[in-house]
Amino acid sequence: MIRKTVDVAVVIPDASPVLTLARIDRLDLLGSFAVPIKIVDQVHYEITKVENDPEGHVAAALARLHNQIEIVETNVGVGFQVRRSRNPAESGRDLGEIAVDEYATTLAKTSGPSFVPLILFEDPDVLELRIARLKDVHLLNTTAWLLTLHREGLLPEGLDLVADINSSRKTPMVPFEKTGLTAKVRSAWLRKSFGR
């Protein structure tokens, strides 16, 4: 049976993957994806807030990826910004997860069978979110992503980067990937020309 490649978009459901890349100074690796990267507004706020990005380097790196990154507006994120404009001390705690759930609901209602969300994650709790349970979703953690780039010869320093990431974790991140695969479609995300 012939499988056709489907439309894939990376969805980053929490701040962890981006902040990990920032910590190892490799936000440029997001450019290895041959597909758009979607970050809901509330998660983008968490990634770029002063506590996580005091000098604005993360926000600047994401801006350099310009049209590859799409900030997805949600009711949760817009509501938070309105409340925050009235009260700068307004807490956004746990709102990223709620905003991602809102986006997952939208995807479930509006996406066709040829679209596969690729969820880039680190925290295993993400696997419990609705977005990780969408039909034919592709799940990929940071370690599996970097090791794939290394295996394909696109990231020679991949093993060192994974070791660097795991050196600051209480438990090493075990590679995890579940392809969005059905009888007729297969998801693919790799940009073969990255770094060449």
SULBEL-V29012 format. One record per backbone hydrogen bond with DSSP energy under -1.0 kcal/mol. NH is the residue of the N-H (numbers start at 0). CO is the residue of the C=O. If there is no record, write none. Layout:
nh->NH co->CO
nh->NH co->CO
This chain:
nh->3 co->183
nh->5 co->185
nh->6 co->113
nh->8 co->115
nh->9 co->35
nh->10 co->117
nh->11 co->37
nh->18 co->14
nh->19 co->15
nh->20 co->16
nh->21 co->17
nh->22 co->18
nh->23 co->19
nh->24 co->21
nh->25 co->20
nh->28 co->25
nh->29 co->26
nh->30 co->27
nh->31 co->28
nh->32 co->29
nh->33 co->188
nh->36 co->67
nh->37 co->9
nh->38 co->69
nh->40 co->71
nh->43 co->39
nh->44 co->40
nh->45 co->41
nh->46 co->42
nh->47 co->43
nh->48 co->44
nh->51 co->48
nh->52 co->48
nh->55 co->52
nh->59 co->55
nh->60 co->56
nh->61 co->57
nh->62 co->58
nh->63 co->59
nh->65 co->62
nh->67 co->64
nh->68 co->65
nh->69 co->36
nh->71 co->38
nh->77 co->73
nh->78 co->74
nh->79 co->75
nh->80 co->76
nh->81 co->77
nh->82 co->78
nh->83 co->79
nh->84 co->80
nh->85 co->81
nh->86 co->82
nh->89 co->86
nh->94 co->91
nh->97 co->93
nh->98 co->94
nh->99 co->95
nh->100 co->96
nh->101 co->97
nh->102 co->98
nh->103 co->99
nh->104 co->100
nh->105 co->101
nh->106 co->102
nh->107 co->103
nh->108 co->104
nh->109 co->105
nh->110 co->106
nh->114 co->111
nh->115 co->6
nh->117 co->8
nh->118 co->137
nh->119 co->10
nh->120 co->139
nh->125 co->122
nh->126 co->123
nh->127 co->124
nh->128 co->125
nh->132 co->129
nh->136 co->133
nh->137 co->116
nh->138 co->177
nh->139 co->118
nh->140 co->175
nh->141 co->120
nh->144 co->140
nh->145 co->141
nh->146 co->142
nh->147 co->143
nh->148 co->144
nh->149 co->145
nh->150 co->146
nh->151 co->147
nh->152 co->149
nh->153 co->148
nh->154 co->148
nh->157 co->154
nh->160 co->156
nh->161 co->157
nh->162 co->158
nh->163 co->159
nh->164 co->160
nh->165 co->161
nh->166 co->162
nh->167 co->164
nh->168 co->165
nh->177 co->138
nh->180 co->178
nh->181 co->184
nh->185 co->3
nh->186 co->179
nh->190 co->31
nh->193 co->190
nh->195 co->192
